[in-house]
Amino acid sequence: MKNWLKDVKEGDSLFFVPRDLRWHKPESVTVAKVGRKWITLESYKGRIDKNDSGYARGVPTEYTYGSPDRVYSSEEHYNYCLRMAKLRRKITDYCASGLTDDQTEDIARLLNIGVDGEL
């Protein structure tokens, strides 16, 4: 996936998800400034590294203590990332619950992972 942050311009709207959802709600934020390295968000929401492509998990804001807030290209992008994370957990749980050897080989073939002695 290409780095979507390279196309962000001053005045664009991004979707901001705070690290603590008990006290703050996700909201749309405006880009205040786009520099060579950093994208600064309005309303003291922090800044994000322009070189982080984190499309699948959102881009973390610069934060010194604790886990960072996340920024997504849109609310739809945020919902897509949540759905994909839940799907990955569900697949992992399903696989951990036990697959037959035939099912395992079928999955390996589907994912183009070496089955014949090579991993």
DAVENLIN-V285344 format. One record per residue. PHI is phi in whole degrees, -180 to 180 (999 if undefined). Layout:
phi->PHI
phi->PHI
This chain:
phi->999
phi->-73
phi->-72
phi->-71
phi->-72
phi->-64
phi->-94
phi->-72
phi->-122
phi->-58
phi->95
phi->-67
phi->-105
phi->-122
phi->-105
phi->-104
phi->-118
phi->-69
phi->-69
phi->-117
phi->-78
phi->-71
phi->-108
phi->-133
phi->-107
phi->-60
phi->-155
phi->-82
phi->-126
phi->-103
phi->-77
phi->-86
phi->-155
phi->-120
phi->-105
phi->-67
phi->-113
phi->-118
phi->-113
phi->-96
phi->-99
phi->-72
phi->62
phi->56
phi->-86
phi->100
phi->-140
phi->-127
phi->-74
phi->-65
phi->-91
phi->-85
phi->-93
phi->-29
phi->-65
phi->-77
phi->-132
phi->83
phi->-101
phi->-73
phi->-80
phi->-72
phi->-147
phi->-80
phi->-116
phi->75
phi->-82
phi->-81
phi->-71
phi->-127
phi->-124
phi->-123
phi->-68
phi->-164
phi->-66
phi->-64
phi->-62
phi->-61
phi->-63
phi->-62
phi->-63
phi->-62
phi->-63
phi->-66
phi->-65
phi->-65
phi->-65
phi->-62
phi->-64
phi->-64
phi->-64
phi->-61
phi->-62
phi->-64
phi->-67
phi->-70
phi->-75
phi->120
phi->-119
phi->-74
phi->-62
phi->-64
phi->-64
phi->-62
phi->-66
phi->-63
phi->-64
phi->-61
phi->-65
phi->-62
phi->-88
phi->60
phi->-100
phi->-54
phi->-104
phi->-85
phi->85
phi->-109
phi->-122
